[in-house]
Every structure is written in structure tokens, then in C-alpha cells.
Amino acid sequence: MLRWPSLRRPLDVLFLVACILLTADVLVPEIWGHGKTKDYPLWYWAGQQILHGGDLYPQGPNDGFAFLYPPLSAILLALPSAFGKLPLYLGLCLLNAVAWWMTAQFSNAMTGSGKTPDPWLEALPGIVTLPFVFDMFDLGQPNLVLLAMMLFGFWCLWRGSGWLSGGMFALAAAIKVFPVAVLPYLLWRRHWKSAISMVAFLGVLLLLAPAPIRGFDRNVSELTTWYRGMIGSNSEHGFGQRDAQNWSWVNQSIVAVTHRLVRPVNYNQIDPAKPAQYMNVADVDYRTANWIVLAVFAAIGLGFIAIIPARANMTQRSIAEEVGILFCLMTLASPLARQYYFVWLFFPITVLFHRAALDGRPKARAISRLALGASFALMALSLPVFPKILQAAGNNIAATFVLVAALVWHILNPPPARDPHSTAQPRI
């Protein structure tokens, strides 16, 4: 059951204190320091551009993009930015705090374990993913908010509200594109209402909603410019306007890691002052590397299709594990997957914590605990004390695939039929 935070629960109080401290990390430099950096000034600039009718994207074909998101994102920033930087920054922090709480609530309610977790089990996923959550506040990135939207979308889908779920998926994709990867899953699982709703709402949010503010023709022009500069921009030198970042060690997507492994890509190029470093085990051209990436994606996609149960055999447990895998793969499938993107592992981690604590089978508990421990150890290799080549080689990808392997084991080895939650059907 979903609930509000309670001052009578010590761990809820700890959550509120953490939100206050994370908000202070944003507001204190702005009030008493030299101003908050990272993405916060960019969000203020984008909102001001909407308020004053300015351009969001460069007019010249060779000019770089400052704002990398679809026009709708800037429009959503316009109203709070009208009140100044502090109200905007505070509003974004409050939004992240609500998203953090709701992500934990939805995740614990959707594991299919059929049991109410004790307070520590409920809080553990939020504790172990705190470094990712810190990045959300510190950088001002929306990935945690997008995760809460996606979880709410699946919450609605499992309760028969296909149209509402599609609207939530569309809103997430209209803000930052990579959640659109849920659409093939909806089509494969024949969630027709949700898929149609998602496509329809995407059209409304991208084409029609900005029109009263920017004008229909101008919005179409801006959307086209954004698409060409972001989605349609890729070469052996880089993609999506951040060439040096996207091929360097900071990007742990399957696209970037595969290219670093099969062709000579300097994974230190984000810092020109550092010597060039390479980790490739092959030396193929850019086109061949892209074919290898497509082959990897095809293998992963076919493997996912092969292990998920038939629609008639889906249960509350299996669908939680299935969506946990989906979130892992959506994170890795994005062309850009920096450290903070892996906050999307919150849900699969929660599922495995429930299996580790509440599954009646000793072997299932042991496998879940082993996978969680191994994945956390691999994620820890991102700490500054370790060499950057470990991130260039994809330590977070490895951690994600460990979680996927454990979830696959649970799907292929469901509990015995006498367990009521092994046969309970979700409302889909």
C-alpha cells in the first residue's frame, strides 16, 4: 500500500533529513556562494528563453547546442523560472524529493512478493542507491522524476488503466527521449491501449502542447532542429552534441562501451590535458562497430523475449521481475548512460531485496543476495580511487547484467504453485 511519510517512523524522518541536506547542497551555494553550477543555470536560461520568446537552439548549422532536450522540457521550466532562480531550484529539489519517495513507494508495492516489507527492507533500496540520488539533486537531472513517472505508468497498467499509463510513458519520453524504449515492450506484450495512448500523447505533447506558447510553425521548426542536432547527429567523432563526453569513460552505454572495445577510441578525450588511452581489443571501422552494436542489441532483445513467460503464465512475481529487467535494458540501451542514469536500477534492486528477504526458498534468497552483493561491488569501482579504465570497460554495465541474471533466474525458477503469489494474475 502507498503511504505518506510519517514523523512517527524514524526512517521516514531520516528520509526527510536527507532531502533537506540534498536541497541545501543546491541552495546554499546559490544564496551564500558563487551560485549553483551544473545544469541548474541552464534550466533557468531555458525557462527564460520561453518567457521572452528567445531561441532554444542555434540557428547556424555549425553552432553547438546549449539545451539538449525537446522544447516541451523548456516550456515546463518556464513558469517556475519566472519567479527567479531560487524558486526554480527549490521547486526542482522538491520535485526530486517527491519522485524519490514515490519511486520507493511504487517499487516496494510492485515487487509481487505479496508481503509488506519491514521498515528496513523498505528503506534499503533508497539507501544503497543514495549516490545516484545525490547526483539527481546535485546536477539537477530529471532521471529520478522520469523513473517515478514510468513506475506510475506501470502501476496504472497493472490495474487496467492503459490510457493513463500510456500518457505517463509519453510524458517521460517527451521530457527526455530514452524512455520511448518502453514502446516496443508494450507492443510485444499487446498492451494496445497503453501503446496507442503513448503514441497519441507523444504527438500532443511534442507538436500541439507547445503550439499556443511558441506557435505551431516555430515549434515544428525547433523540434526539427533538435531532432537533427541530437537524434540525427552521429559520426565516428561523437554524437548528440557532446562528442568528447559521449565516447569517453563517463558514458557507460552499450553503444559507447562496444565502440571503445572494437575500435581505437580515446576514453580520456573528455579531458584533453590527459594522455590518450585506449582499451580496444579489435580495430574495426565505425560502420562495422555500429553493426556490432546492432548485433548486441538484437541478441539482448531476442534473449529477453525468450525468457519472459507467455502472457497466460504471467504472475505478479514474474511481471515484476520482467519489468525489472526491462528497466535495466532501457538504461543500457540509451546512447548516453552516465553515472546518474543508473538510478533506474532502483526498481530491479528493490525486487531482488524482496526476493532476498521474503522468498521462502533458501536457494532463491542466496542467489538474490549474491547478485546484490556482486552488483554493489562492481558499482563501487566507479569511486575516484579506482582507475578510469574500469568505468571505460563498463563496470556499471557488468553490475546491471548481474542484476538481470538474477532476475532471469527467478523468472525461470518460479516458486511452487502452492505459493498464492506464484499464480496470482496481475490486471493487465
Secondary structure, 3 states (H helix, E strand, C coil): CCCCCCCCCHHHHHHHHHHHHHHHHHHHHHHHCCCCCCCHHHHHHHHHHHHCCCCCCCCCCCCCCCCCCCHHHHHHHHHHHCCCHHHHHHHHHHHHHHHHHHHHHHHHHCCCCCCCCCHHHHHHHHHHCHHHHHHHHHHCCCHHHHHHHHHHHHHHHHECCHHHHHHHHHHHHHHCCHHHHHHHHHHHCCCHHHHHHHHHHHHHHHHHCCHHHHCHHHHHHHHHHHHHHHCCCEECCEECCCHHHHHCCCCCCHHHHHHHHHCCCCCCCCCCCCCCCCCCCCCCCHHHHHHHHHHHHHHHHHHHHHHCCCHHHCCHHHHHHHHHHHHHHHHHHCCCCCHHHHHHHHHHHHHHHHHHHHCCCHHHHHHHHHHHHHHHHHHHHHCCCCCCHHHHCCHHHHHHHHHHHHHHHHHHCCCCCCCHHHCCCCEC
